[in-house]
Amino acid sequence: MNSRNHPHAMSPPMTPSSAPPLPAILLAEDESAIADTLIYALGSEGFSVRHVLLGRDALAVLRADETENFVLAILDIGLPDTTGFEVLKALRAEPRHRDLPVIFLTARAEEIDRILGLELGADDYVTKPFSPREVAARVRAILRREARQRPPAADIVAPDAIWQHMPEARRIRYHGQALDLTRYEYELLALLLSSPGRVFSRAQIMARVWADAPETTDRSIDTHIKTLRAKLRAIHDGDEVIATHRGIGYALATSVS
């Protein structure tokens, strides 16, 4: 499918209809070949991509669509109808999108353009030609930095007393027994506890749990899920506490005895 002929198409997420939406990225790029490679690379990282050709379309999508879970925007500076600079100025003037992370794409490598983009509030600047995988890595790095600035997850109150989460002490009890958790095991379980039943994609888990370890691969998620399950079963065997959603991510089961 040529993205130039389908500028508003999103990369098709491989998720069942009941799954929550993947974190979305808005891409404003009028070169179809570049857009197609970025859509593929970002889709492989667990993101959906909304692609538009024009700056005014990018603003219209952000302003009109209340259901989109946009986590970042990638803007080409040389759009047919305006510049990425002007789009960013408009975004920064709106409270709702003032803090949306933005990466600029440009064929120009002049220092003055980079300085202007960063002074306007862009988070990164990529000069063409570039590797789509590098752009995907930069997206992950920005989202990790954003995650570090978020407040910690709120305490989870479980009426049935199966879980007891004490964020200040960084401790979690399961069926009344304290879990002996490593740092990343704690962060991962605390994330799942923050929203039982919600499926967290692998990209979301990497951005929130391994925010300070950019060299870590998402295989670490599987390893830590395995050790968490073993520790939970050692306390109370028989429950599948952490559910695997193949091709998507993981969720904390809502029905645990």
C-alpha positions as CSV (number, residue, x, y, z in Angstrom):
1,M,0.0,0.0,0.0
2,N,1.4,3.4,-0.9
3,S,1.1,5.8,2.0
4,R,0.9,8.8,-0.4
5,N,-2.4,7.4,-1.6
6,H,-3.6,6.6,2.0
7,P,-2.1,9.5,4.1
8,H,-4.3,8.8,7.1
9,A,-3.7,5.1,7.3
10,M,-2.3,3.7,10.5
11,S,0.1,0.8,10.7
12,P,-2.1,-2.2,11.3
13,P,-1.6,-3.3,14.9
14,M,-1.6,-7.0,15.4
15,T,-4.0,-7.0,18.3
16,P,-7.4,-8.5,19.0
17,S,-10.4,-6.1,18.9
18,S,-10.7,-6.3,22.7
19,A,-7.1,-5.1,23.4
20,P,-6.4,-1.5,24.3
21,P,-5.0,0.7,21.6
22,L,-1.2,0.7,21.0
23,P,0.6,4.0,21.8
24,A,0.3,6.1,18.6
25,I,2.8,8.3,16.8
26,L,1.7,11.1,14.5
27,L,3.9,11.3,11.3
28,A,3.8,14.3,9.0
29,E,5.9,13.4,6.0
30,D,5.1,13.9,2.3
31,E,7.7,11.5,0.9
32,S,6.0,8.1,0.7
33,A,9.2,6.0,0.7
34,I,10.4,7.6,4.0
35,A,7.0,7.4,5.5
36,D,6.6,3.7,4.6
37,T,10.0,2.7,6.2
38,L,9.2,4.7,9.4
39,I,5.7,3.1,9.7
40,Y,7.3,-0.3,9.4
41,A,10.1,0.4,11.9
42,L,7.9,2.0,14.5
43,G,5.3,-0.7,14.1
44,S,7.9,-3.3,14.9
45,E,8.6,-1.4,18.1
46,G,4.9,-1.7,19.2
47,F,3.6,1.6,18.0
48,S,0.8,2.5,15.7
49,V,1.5,5.3,13.2
50,R,-1.0,7.9,11.9
51,H,0.5,9.3,8.7
52,V,-0.5,12.6,7.1
53,L,1.1,14.6,4.2
54,L,0.4,18.1,5.3
55,G,1.0,20.3,8.3
56,R,-2.6,21.4,8.5
57,D,-3.7,17.8,8.5
58,A,-1.4,17.0,11.4
59,L,-2.9,19.8,13.5
60,A,-6.4,18.7,12.5
61,V,-5.8,15.1,13.6
62,L,-4.4,16.2,17.0
63,R,-7.2,18.7,17.6
64,A,-10.1,16.6,16.5
65,D,-9.4,13.0,17.5
66,E,-10.0,12.6,21.2
67,T,-9.6,8.8,21.1
68,E,-6.0,8.7,19.8
69,N,-3.3,7.8,22.3
70,F,-0.6,9.9,20.8
71,V,2.7,9.8,22.7
72,L,4.9,11.6,20.2
73,A,4.9,13.5,16.8
74,I,7.5,13.2,14.0
75,L,7.4,16.3,11.7
76,D,9.1,16.9,8.4
77,I,10.4,20.5,8.4
78,G,9.7,20.8,4.6
79,L,6.0,20.0,4.3
80,P,4.2,21.1,1.1
81,D,1.8,23.5,2.8
82,T,3.9,24.9,5.7
83,T,7.0,24.1,7.8
84,G,7.4,21.7,10.7
85,F,8.5,24.8,12.7
86,E,5.0,26.4,12.2
87,V,3.3,23.2,13.2
88,L,5.3,22.9,16.4
89,K,4.6,26.6,17.2
90,A,0.9,25.9,16.9
91,L,1.2,22.8,19.1
92,R,3.1,24.5,21.8
93,A,0.4,27.3,21.9
94,E,-2.2,24.7,22.9
95,P,-2.3,23.5,26.5
96,R,-3.4,20.0,25.5
97,H,-0.3,19.4,23.2
98,R,2.2,21.7,24.9
99,D,4.2,18.8,26.2
100,L,3.8,16.4,23.3
101,P,7.4,15.2,22.4
102,V,8.4,16.1,18.8
103,I,11.1,14.9,16.5
104,F,12.0,16.9,13.4
105,L,13.0,15.3,10.1
106,T,14.8,17.5,7.6
107,A,17.0,17.3,4.5
108,R,18.8,20.4,5.7
109,A,21.8,20.1,8.0
110,E,22.4,23.8,8.7
111,E,23.2,24.5,12.4
112,I,20.7,27.4,12.5
113,D,17.8,25.0,11.6
114,R,18.8,22.7,14.4
115,I,19.0,25.5,16.9
116,L,15.7,27.0,15.8
117,G,14.0,23.6,16.1
118,L,15.3,23.0,19.6
119,E,14.5,26.5,20.7
120,L,10.9,26.1,19.6
121,G,10.7,23.0,21.9
122,A,11.6,20.1,19.7
123,D,13.0,17.1,21.5
124,D,15.3,15.8,18.7
125,Y,16.4,16.5,15.1
126,V,17.2,13.9,12.5
127,T,18.8,14.8,9.2
128,K,18.0,12.8,6.0
129,P,19.1,10.3,4.9
130,F,18.7,8.3,8.1
131,S,18.2,4.8,9.4
132,P,14.6,4.1,10.3
133,R,15.8,2.0,13.2
134,E,17.8,4.9,14.5
135,V,14.7,7.0,14.5
136,A,12.8,4.3,16.4
137,A,15.6,4.2,18.9
138,R,15.4,7.9,19.4
139,V,11.7,7.7,19.9
140,R,12.2,5.1,22.6
141,A,14.9,7.2,24.2
142,I,12.6,10.3,24.4
143,L,9.8,8.3,25.8
144,R,12.1,6.8,28.5
145,R,13.1,10.3,29.4
146,E,9.5,11.4,29.6
147,A,8.8,8.3,31.8
148,R,11.5,9.4,34.3
149,Q,9.7,12.7,34.8
150,R,6.3,11.2,35.5
151,P,5.1,10.8,39.2
152,P,5.3,7.3,40.6
153,A,2.3,5.0,40.2
154,A,-0.3,5.5,42.9
155,D,-0.9,2.9,45.6
156,I,-3.2,0.0,44.6
157,V,-5.9,-0.7,47.1
158,A,-7.1,-4.3,46.8
159,P,-10.4,-4.9,48.6
160,D,-9.7,-8.7,48.8
161,A,-6.3,-8.1,50.3
162,I,-4.6,-10.3,47.8
163,W,-2.2,-7.4,46.9
164,Q,-0.7,-4.8,49.2
165,H,1.5,-2.2,47.5
166,M,3.6,0.2,49.5
167,P,5.2,2.6,47.0
168,E,7.3,4.6,49.4
169,A,8.9,1.4,50.8
170,R,9.0,-0.1,47.2
171,R,7.4,-3.2,48.6
172,I,4.6,-5.5,47.4
173,R,2.8,-8.2,49.4
174,Y,1.0,-11.0,47.7
175,H,-1.5,-13.0,49.8
176,G,0.0,-11.3,52.9
177,Q,3.6,-12.3,52.2
178,A,6.3,-9.8,51.1
179,L,7.8,-10.5,47.8
180,D,11.6,-10.4,47.5
181,L,12.0,-8.5,44.3
182,T,14.9,-7.0,42.4
183,R,14.6,-3.4,41.3
184,Y,13.3,-4.2,37.8
185,E,11.0,-6.9,39.0
186,Y,9.4,-4.4,41.4
187,E,9.1,-1.7,38.7
188,L,7.5,-4.2,36.3
189,L,5.0,-5.6,38.9
190,A,4.1,-2.1,40.1
191,L,3.3,-1.1,36.6
192,L,1.0,-4.0,36.1
193,L,-0.6,-3.4,39.5
194,S,-1.3,0.2,38.5
195,S,-4.0,-0.9,36.1
196,P,-5.1,-4.6,36.6
197,G,-6.5,-6.1,33.4
198,R,-4.9,-3.5,31.1
199,V,-2.5,-4.9,28.5
200,F,0.8,-3.1,28.5
201,S,2.6,-3.3,25.2
202,R,6.3,-4.3,25.2
203,A,7.2,-0.7,24.1
204,Q,5.2,0.8,27.0
205,I,6.9,-1.6,29.5
206,M,10.4,-0.8,28.1
207,A,9.7,3.0,28.3
208,R,8.4,2.9,31.8
209,V,10.4,0.2,33.6
210,W,13.8,0.4,31.8
211,A,13.7,4.1,31.3
212,D,17.3,4.5,32.6
213,A,18.7,1.5,30.7
214,P,18.5,2.4,27.0
215,E,20.9,-0.5,26.1
216,T,18.5,-3.1,27.4
217,T,16.5,-5.1,24.9
218,D,12.9,-6.1,25.3
219,R,14.0,-9.7,25.9
220,S,14.5,-8.6,29.5
221,I,10.8,-8.3,29.9
222,D,10.3,-12.0,29.2
223,T,13.1,-12.9,31.7
224,H,11.6,-10.8,34.5
225,I,8.1,-12.0,33.8
226,K,9.4,-15.6,34.2
227,T,11.1,-14.8,37.5
228,L,8.0,-12.9,38.8
229,R,5.7,-15.8,38.0
230,A,8.0,-18.2,39.9
231,K,8.1,-16.0,43.0
232,L,4.3,-15.5,42.9
233,R,3.7,-19.3,42.5
234,A,6.0,-20.0,45.4
235,I,3.6,-18.0,47.6
236,H,0.3,-19.2,46.1
237,D,0.4,-21.8,43.4
238,G,-2.4,-22.4,40.8
239,D,-3.2,-18.8,39.7
240,E,-2.0,-17.4,36.4
241,V,-1.4,-14.0,37.9
242,I,0.4,-12.4,34.9
243,A,-1.4,-13.0,31.6
244,T,0.5,-13.1,28.3
245,H,-1.1,-11.5,25.3
246,R,0.9,-12.8,22.4
247,G,2.2,-10.2,20.0
248,I,1.0,-7.4,22.4
249,G,2.4,-7.6,25.9
250,Y,1.4,-8.5,29.4
251,A,-1.4,-7.8,31.9
252,L,-2.2,-8.5,35.5
253,A,-5.2,-10.9,35.8
254,T,-8.2,-9.3,37.4
255,S,-9.6,-12.6,38.8
256,V,-7.2,-14.1,41.2
257,S,-8.3,-16.4,44.1
